[in-house]
């Protein structure tokens, strides 16, 4: 069961949810609206104190830091 990231087009809330099937209707936990879009996730690997994003970028999508130890 994969966890996907979504963004609500109505209230701009970004959230994660488990999707059990490809035809499942996803609703926003904030406004309960169904106008959501799946967004690309940054997948990474954590080994000890080191975090390596799989996208090859040096930072996270949610911050401008090149050191992810503060958020992972």
C-alpha positions in Angstrom: 0.0 0.0 0.0 1.8 3.1 -1.2 1.7 6.4 0.5 1.1 9.3 -1.9 1.4 13.0 -1.5 -1.5 15.2 -2.6 -2.3 18.9 -2.9 -5.8 20.2 -2.5 -6.7 22.6 -5.3 -9.4 24.3 -3.1 -7.4 25.1 0.0 -3.8 24.4 -1.1 -3.2 22.0 1.8 -0.5 19.4 1.1 -1.0 16.0 2.7 0.0 12.3 2.5 -2.4 9.4 2.5 -2.3 5.6 1.9 -4.0 4.7 -1.3 -5.4 1.2 -1.4 -6.4 1.1 -5.1 -5.9 3.3 -8.1 -9.6 4.2 -8.4 -9.9 5.3 -4.7 -11.4 8.8 -4.2 -9.0 10.9 -2.2 -10.4 13.9 -0.2 -8.6 16.7 1.6 -8.4 16.2 5.4 -8.5 20.0 5.8 -11.6 21.1 3.7 -12.9 17.6 2.9 -12.9 18.6 -0.8 -12.3 16.1 -3.6 -10.4 18.4 -5.9 -6.9 17.1 -5.2 -3.9 16.4 -7.4 -1.2 13.9 -6.7 2.2 15.6 -6.5 5.7 14.2 -7.0 7.4 13.0 -3.8 11.0 13.2 -3.0 12.2 9.7 -2.1 15.3 9.3 -0.2 17.4 6.9 1.7 18.6 7.4 5.3 21.6 5.7 6.6 22.7 6.7 10.1 22.9 10.5 10.1 23.1 10.9 6.3 20.1 11.5 4.1 20.4 11.1 0.4 17.5 12.3 -1.8 17.0 10.0 -4.8 16.4 12.9 -7.1 20.1 13.8 -7.0 19.4 17.3 -5.5 21.2 18.5 -2.5 18.1 19.6 -0.5 14.6 18.7 0.3 11.6 19.9 -1.7 10.2 21.7 1.4 13.4 23.6 2.3 16.4 25.3 0.8 18.9 23.7 3.1 21.6 21.4 1.7 21.7 19.5 5.0 18.6 17.4 5.6 19.6 16.4 9.2 17.3 19.1 10.5 14.1 17.8 8.9 14.8 14.0 8.6 
